[in-house]
């Protein structure tokens, strides 16, 4: 069950660093999977998150959903703050259409 897009937009900001590479990769992937019209809902700060980030917000990835693969570039700096090395590693993201609210189980009777 997908709730309103407004609920996601009003949620805390994700750790997305504003990478144009990630945004471009996600735009292409969202368009391929959901169609061009869905691009209006892509907001890398709110509607695209890692598995653990969704979980911290009380959401779970629906069974069978496949992650979107992106990359993260981490900079290694020297003591003066100059970048001496860049390391890339994969990052797996899920779109708001792939998650559902975790139901709280308050029946401990």
N, C-alpha and C positions, 0 to 999 in steps of 0.2 A: 504494500500500500504506500503510495507516494503522497505525502502531504503537500501543502501549498509551497510554492517556490519562495514565498515571502518568509516562511519559517526558516528556511536555509539561509536566506540573505540576512536575516536578523540574528543569525547564530554568530558565535565568536569567530574571529578571523583565523584561517588556517596558517600554518607556518610557511606557506608559499612565499618565496623570496622575490617574485616578480620577474622571473626569468622569461625572456621572450622566446627562448627555445622550447621551454615547457609549454607555454601558451600555444605556440604554433603546433607542436606535436599533439596536444590535446584537442585543438580545433579540428585538425585533420581526423583524428580518431573518433571524435564525437560525430562529426559529419558522416563518416563512413558507417558508424553503427546506428545512429538515430536520424540522420538526414540533416540537410542544410538549415532547415527551420529551427532545429534545436540549438544552433549556435548562439541564439539570443539569450539562452539560459546559462551558458557557460560562464562561470565566474570562478576563476582558479582560487580565489580567496575564500569562497563559501561553498560552492557546489561540487568541488573536486578535492578529495582528501584521501589520506592513507587509511588503511584498515584500522590502525590503532587510533588515529585521530577521530574517525567516526565513532569508535567504541567509547572514547572518553566523553563524547557528546551524547551518549545514550542511544546510538544507532548501531545496527548490525547489517553486514552485507548479506543479501539474500543468497540462499544456497544456489549454487550453479553459476553465479555471476563471475565473469572473468575480468581481471584488473586491466587497466590501461597502463602500459609501460612507458615510463619517462626516464630521464636521467637527472642526477643531481651532481653539480660540480662543487667540490670542496676545495678551498684554497688553503695551502700551507704557507704560512708567513714566517719570515725570520724575526729576530728580536726587534728590528726597526719597523716592522709592519709591512715590509715589502713582500710581495707574492713570489715565492721561490719554486712553487710546484702547484699544479692543479690535478686533482684526482676526481675521476668520474665514477659513479656507481649507479646501478639501476634503482628506480623508485617506482613502486606500484600503487596506482591511484584508482579510486572508485568514484563514480559520478553519483549525484543525488538520486538518480532514477534506479540505482542499484541497491539502495539501502532501505531499511524499514526500522521504525521505532522499536526499541527493546521494550517489551511489555514487562512492567513490574509485577512481581508475584507477591502480593501482600496477604495471601491466605495461609496463615500459619496456625489455623485452628486445630 
